[in-house]
Amino acid sequence: MTGGSPPLSPGGSPPSEAMLEAAADWVLADEPWTPARQAAFLAWLAADPAHARATEQVRALWKDPALAQALAEVAPAAANDDVPRPFLASRRRALAAGIAGVAALAGAGAWLRQVAQDRAAPDRNDEYATAIGQRREVALADGGALVLDAASRVTVGTAGRRLDLLAGQVAVRVAPAGRPWRAQARSLAVEAAEGAFILDRSAGQVDLTVTAGRASARVDDRHHDLTAGDRLVVAAGGGVVRDRVDPGDADAFRQGWLVVRDQRLDVVVAHLARYSPRSLALARPDLGKLAVSGRFRLDQPADSLRLIAGLYGLRLGESGDGLRLG
Amino acid sequence: MAAEMGPTRMLSLGYPDIVADLLAGNRRLLAFIRNRIRNPAEADDVYQETMLRMLERVREGDVRQPVPYALRVAHSVILDRVDTPVQEPLADDLPCASPAPDQVVSGRQRLAALTSALRALPPQRREVVVRRRLKGQSRQEIARAMGISEETVKKHLTRALAQLAAVMGEDGAA
């Protein structure tokens, strides 16, 4: 507790490093923000007016893109390697080299080298997940990258070039290198040799948007060839629809914007729900097909929902511990 | 109808919106109290009493949304104080203006200051920050990759962020 500045008044000397460290502890929290934790944080803020300033300072710095830039400058080589598993990786490489060596002697072709590679890196997956309100970027060993939306989960093949979207949304940048990328979300399978695409699972449907280059998609036994700006939607009922979108709009979630044109309301709500600690629901399921257009801030899900309610003449109310639209 | 959501494993790239919400909630709470209690010492008393009551109820598991709850508690704490003069609120209970950033330091100067501050960090600490902030690795992944404990990872991160924030000063707000 401070003995210095009077309570509830702004101003005073800059926060000490110890106080900044305590603030950093809250900002960098890895523990879930349960009501108890939220209350404890509020109580900590109440204990000293300087605590809030220290938190704003630390939080602003952590979010600052200049920090990422500065980090990239001081650690240039670090940008592209995946999480290393030193011993296993080198043993795998030795195994692959050994098998490939034998294959080379035997004069076998590329297919055996592929087998060697697959054997050495057995079918293991890395899982990446994000919590509500938090996006994550993952740099891949092959030079590509993933951006996970909030409240999303993917498994990525350890050997690379393979992904399964279990929940939420992911943007994939495919580095051209050997085998094409294969991604899967429910019944939709995507293959891309280079370029970029976004996969999304919302409200029971699967959405594939190609944002750069080309990709081919397979649903049930039908193939679709797609280029930048194409979108393929596998509806909750199973029907497949093709559409055109602005790749920039689809990518906008990476900057915290939901940009839609004639998108289903239930899909829009699903996107916002990834950023809302409170549950979001529609009053009636048939409201789900209402077509919504606009730009909405993802990090302000309640405000965005309010805006949508206003734009489309819907009521927005509290329901249990969440919000209900319609 | 909530979105299909994965588990709440916290792999934060460091964009905690909940902290922003709580900071804003705290400002609303302060505004609510100050608008009704002129005397700063009395107002602080109400503020602290509110926090104590809220912590008690949270421990009992009764509270899901601490900020709205705190506002209700503050209201009843104020009503309970028979002897304290209570004003009519002056205006809508708008939150206090967020702290305004001071003059803008040039982008290049900031970047240079950040880079040199980073280079001044001990190498292990710097590597932890790179892994967390640039590569988005979790504490567990960093600990495993670097052969250190998760506790050490946490210490490195908080110390580094505090050191950098101290160097960048209060006009470093983005």
Interface residues (C-beta under 8 A of the other chain):
Chain A: P6 P7 L8 S9 P10 P14 E17 A18 L20 E21 A23 A24 D25 W26 V27 L28 A29 D30 E31 P32 W33 P35 A36 Q38 A39 A40 F41 L42 A43 L45 A46 A52 R53 A54 T55 E56 Q57 V58 R59 A60 L61 W62 K63 D64 P65 A66 L67 A68 Q69 A70 L71 A72 E73 V74 A75 A78 A79 V83 P84 R85 Y128 A129 T130 A131 I132 G133 Q134 R135 R136 E137 V138 A139 A151 S152 R153 L166 A167 G168 R201 S202 A203 D266 V269 A270 H271 A273 R274 Y275 P277 R278 S279 L280 A281 L282 P285 G288 D299 D321
Chain B: M1 A2 A3 E4 M5 G6 P7 T8 R9 M10 L11 S12 L13 G14 Y15 P16 D17 I18 V19 A20 L22 L23 G25 N26 R27 L29 L30 I33 R34 P40 A41 A43 D44 Y47 Q48 T50 M51 M54 L55 V58 R59 V63 R64 Q65 P66 V67 A70 S98 P99 G107 R110 L111 L114 T115 L118 R119 R126 E127 V129 V130 R131 R133 L134 K135 G136 Q137 S138 R139 E141 R144 A145 K154 L157 T158 R159 L161 A162 Q163 L164 A165 A166 M168 G169 E170 G172 A173 A174
